[in-house]
């Protein structure tokens, strides 16, 4: 399960403004962005205009997660015939999965049928509930299989042709090939996972209530172990602690002092991707709440009764009995994606490599977004000679400061890491970057290479979060919506192709903040501008932001009513 990093509504107010939105679309679709790259620009294939009405292009979308659903919601161009293929006929608001595990929110409250979403679009969008098990880029076919029971032999398998393929299949839990994890541990990525965890928690309490057990046996059954100190593991540990202490302790009073929650993290701290202030507060709060936090502990084996760990500090191997293990240590590649990567020569990678336009490298008509893909961001130094030569208008072998400022504007458009570098170094403008060069009248190629080597060293892969996937889906849909505007020059004007000028801006991720619910009606938030907020007031901000980002008014109403029910009546402890 991916933690969705949200932001306060105030930070997004400008996005919904009609004028600004229009300008944003123009920035994405209008040409004139100078780039220095050998990679192909975003382009389209079109029917012959002399044949009368153009045949609709077939777009196949694999997956109904954050990336696929965001693409469908933002697609407005009616010139496509869209077919969606997914084993789930709904979209799930995964950030609230930890709440589902403990009955704070009901599972049905956070899902929306995908047909409800697409029927409002007024476009030719067809949904098929099936699983894609093979992609054939040479024949432009995807092979699918339905899991619906059928008495018609051989009818569950079928193929779908495509002109454009959008792969948004997400990822699976990463077990790191640890023995016994798949057989004995619970995961937390799907609705079914959350429901299974909820039933197991109740089963543990019911088993521990049997009269013929000793206290030692009850302690083993009521030992809940969470592996992984990331956002998902931390939030589930906090939810479980509140569920036990606020609800189950009242219903099972004789078991109150026998429950133990242990959080195992292989690193030095939990929530490593957050500000250090949040990490320190979370660790201190867990200690106060009685949640046993063990850092530097790597799980080496899980059987049906014990979980074995290796302590990094001492090298000692330890074993502990458990009643339930929840595994939350990251994501891995799905088998169908691994097979596809082998076909196109992308071996020894954890995800599909795409260019900055989300197009799979080596496949002009296939796009990949979300957890199943990673953007292979081009380095500035790879194009350093082309950049320098373009800026050196007089072929003098050096640049004056005016030429450098002019080319830097284009570099910032083409290479997002430059803007990220300026922000990280707290440099407000290009002039600040040039501060070390103001005394010189010209810039040579060696200084140019050294400066951008530092910039490229700051490049990092985007996190596998719902926020990234949703922004990628929105970006790709806007590109598809601009087909008519690119019909004359699908690859940009001829005079600019050699220089790498592209019709579409590369994808840029805007980090808009992240939340970490810590239980006890306290939440930590890290929002843009290095603003950190921790406490009860932040919890109410979390409520408002999550409610506003739910996919429909139906789900908003259900979730808010679930929160209200929990405040009044407590969480439901039935096994249903």
Buried (B, 14 or more C-beta within 10 A) or exposed (E): BBBBBBBBEEBBEEEEEEEEEEEBEEBBBBBEBBBBBEBBBBBBEBEEEEEEEEEBBBBBBBBBBBBBBBBBBBBEBEBBBBBBBBBBBBBBBBBBBBBBBBBBBBBEBBBBBBBEBBEEBEBBBEBBBBBBEBBEBEEBBBBBBBEEEEEEEEEBEBEBEBBBBBBBBBBBBBBEEBBBBEEBBBBBBBBEBBBBBBEBBBBBBEBBBEEEBEEEBBBBBBBBBBBBBBBBBBBBBBBBBBBBBBBBBEEBEEBEEBBBBBBBBBBEBBBEBBBEEBBEBBBEBBEEBEBBBBBBBBBBBBEEEBBBBBBBEEEEEBEBBBBBBBBBBBBBBBEBBBEBBEBBEBEEEBBBBBBBBBBBBEBBBBBBBBBBBBBBBBBBBBBBEBBBEBBBEEEEEBBBBEBBBBBBEBBBBBBBBBBBBBEEEEBEEBEEBBEEBEEEEBBEBEBBBEBBEEBBEEBEEBBBBBBBBBBBBBBBBBBBBBBEEBEEBBBBEEEBBEBBBBBBBBBEBEBBBBBBBBBBBBBBBBBEEEEBBBBEEBBEBBBEBBBEBBBBEEBBEBBBEBBEBBEEEBBBBEEE
